[in-house]
């Protein structure tokens, strides 16, 4: 009897290398290229695996995306920049065929007692939970799942997104690797026009004040600005309990390959 069918992962581990599957391919290059989302997720996976601790919150992850690698095996090197009692700073670099393709910086902060004084913050969004949002009739992809939240009249885009594939074969997502793998969606949701996406992001930054709960991450666009082919976008991120952080990106004008 055959066992259960598991979704194909984005990577298989081979020693110190990560071998991409076809599912890791992106949409921009003229031929198969590694999707930015899995590069970002891999940075989170490696950094957390090597430097994470239960009391450390990954508070910021910034990834510079400056090359579209192909689907050859990749390696990730890391360097501890600062080890303090309350802060840990890590740098990482991703290599494809021996060529640097992206780099990351991650700041991990030690959890402590929350101050009692109230501080103003924006109200949590009023979006329905993901189970009450109908999936699109024709899914955009089978690499992840989206449930766009309908809006009445003009306003910011909002959607729920969840990962449906393992990042690395045989290794479960953590809350950090799960949200980091999807965070590349910041650019499509913030920088798309009604006719589609014509910006490719060159970086992304994720800020988290707590780990997200559950599989679904909610994206709410809070700003888009662009001029002369350069765009920036910003989102508030939610889980099923409320806001968990922010994401932002810079992007360059570019036509997608059809």
N, C-alpha and C positions, 0 to 999 in steps of 0.2 A: 504494500500500500504506500502510495506517495505521501510524504509529509505535507504540512501546510505551506502554501506559497507565500513567501515573504517578498515585499517590494525590493527591487534592486537598489542597492545603496549608491551613493555618489562616489565613494572610494573603497578600495580594498587596501589593507595595509600589507606591505612587503618589506619587512625589516624596518629601516628608517624612512622608507619611501611610501608615498600614497599613490596608488594607481587609480586614475579616474575611470569610471565606467561611461558608457554613452549617455547616461542620464545626467552627467556633470557638464554636458555641452551647453554653451550659451547661444545667444541669438544674434550677436553683432557681426562676427567675423565672416569672411567669405568661405571659410571652411570650419571644420570642428574646432572649437576653442573652449577653454575652461570658463564656465560661468562665474561671474564675480561673487555670486551668492555663496558658492561652495568654497571659494578661496577665503572669504570672510569667516564662514563657519569653521573652516579648518584652522585658521588662526586661533579662534576662540577655543576650539577643542584642544589644540596643542598647548596653548598657554595655560589653560585651566588644568590640564593633565600634569604639567610639569611644575606649576607654581601655585595652584589653587589650594585653599584650606577652607574647612567648614566655616570659620569665622571671618573669612575675607570675602567682601562683596566686589565683584568686577564692576567698578563704577563707570569706567570709560574704556571704550575700544575704538581706536581710530585706525582706518586702513586706507593707505594710498594705493590706488590701482593704476599702474602706468604701463602695463603690457598685457596683451591678450595671449596667454600661453595656449599651446595646443594640448591634446589629451595624453601627452607622454607623462610618465611618473613625475611627481613633484616631491620636493623635500622642504621642510621648514626648520630653520635654525632660530634659536632664541638667545637672548642675552639679558641677564638681570642687571638693570640699571641702578635701582635703589632698593635696598632692603632696610626698612625702618620698623619701629614698633607698631606704627599705625598705617603705614603706606608701603606698598610694593609696586615698583614700576618695571615693566618688562617690554623689551623690543623683540620683534620677530621679523623674519624675511622669508619669502617663498621663492623657491628656485624651480624653474622648468627647463630641462635640458641644460642645466648648469647656469642658466641666465636668470638674473633677478627679475621677478615679474610684479611683486607687490611687497609692501612692508606694513607692519602694524606696530602700534604702541598701546599698551594696556596698563591701566592704573587700577590696582586692587586696594580697597580700603577696609580696615578692620571695623567690624560692627561694635557699637558701644551703646550706652544709654541715650535715648532720645530726649532732647530738651523738652520741658513741659510747656513753655510759652507757645501760644498759637501764632502761626505765621500764615499770611494770606497765600492761597493757591487757587488756581482756576478750578471751577467746579468740574466734577467728573462728567464724562459725556453721558448722554441719555440714550445711547444706542441699544437696540435690543440684543440679547445674548445670541451667540452664533447659532444655537439650535433653533432659534426663531427666525433666522434669516435664510431664505430659500437659496440654494446654490444656483449658479447660472445654468441656463438650459444647455449651453455648449461650453464646457470648461475650456479655459485658455490653455492649460497644460495638465499633464498628469504627474508633474514633478513636485507640485505643491497644491494645496487647495485654498481657494479664495471664496469668500461670501461677501460681495459688495453690499453695502447698506444703502437702501434706497433713500433718496433725499427729495424734499419738496421744494422746487425752485432752486435758484443758484445758491451755492455754498461750497464748503470744503468737501473733498472726497473722503469717504470713510469706508473701511472694509475690515473684515476679519480674515486672518491668514493662518494656516497651520502647515507644518511639515508632515509629509506622508511617507517619506523615505528616510532610512538611516543615513547619517553623514558618512560614517565609517562602518564597514561590515562588522557585525558582531558586537558593536558598542552602542549602547543606548544614548539618546540625547540627554544632556543635562539642561536645566532651565537656561543657562547661559549660552550653550552651543545652539540650542533650538532657536532662541530669539536672534542670535548673531547670524545664523544661516539665512534667515529670512530678511535681514535688515537691508539688503540691497534693494528691496522693494520700495524703499524711501524715494528713490528717484522716479520710478515709473508712476507712483501715485501722486507725487508732488509736481512733477515736471511734464506730465502728459497733457496734450491738448485734446479737444474733442475728436480730432482726426487721428490721434495716436501719439506715440512717443518719438521725439526727434532730438533727444539729448541722451548722451551716454555719460554716466557718472564716473568721475575720476577719483572720488574718495567717498567715504561714508564714516560717520561717527555715531556711536551708540552710547547713550548715557543711561545708567540704571541706578535707582536708589534702593531697589529690592529685587529679588529674583521673581520672575513671572511665574504664576501658578497655572497649571494646565497646559493644553496643547495650543490653544488659540491665542493669537496676538492681534490686538486691534490697532489699526493705523488711522489716525485722524490728521489730515493735512492742516497745518496752521499757517504756512506761508510758502509762496513761490515768488521769486524775483528773477528776472533775466534781462539781458541786453547784450547786443553784439555777439551772440552765440555762446554766452556764458550764463549758466543758471545756478541758482542755489535753492534748495528746498528744505523744509522742516516739518516734522510730524511729532505729535504726542502719541505715545505708545500705551496701550492698555492690556490688561488681562481681564478675566471674568470678574475680578473684584474691584478694579479701578486702575488708575494710571500707575505706570511703573517707571516711566522715563521718557526720553526724547531721542529722536534721530535726525540727522542733518546730512546733506551731501552737496558737493559741487559737481557740475556737469558741463560738458561741451556739446554744442550742436552737432548732430550726426544723423544721417539717414540710416535706417535699418535695412539690412539685406533681406530681400524678399525671397 
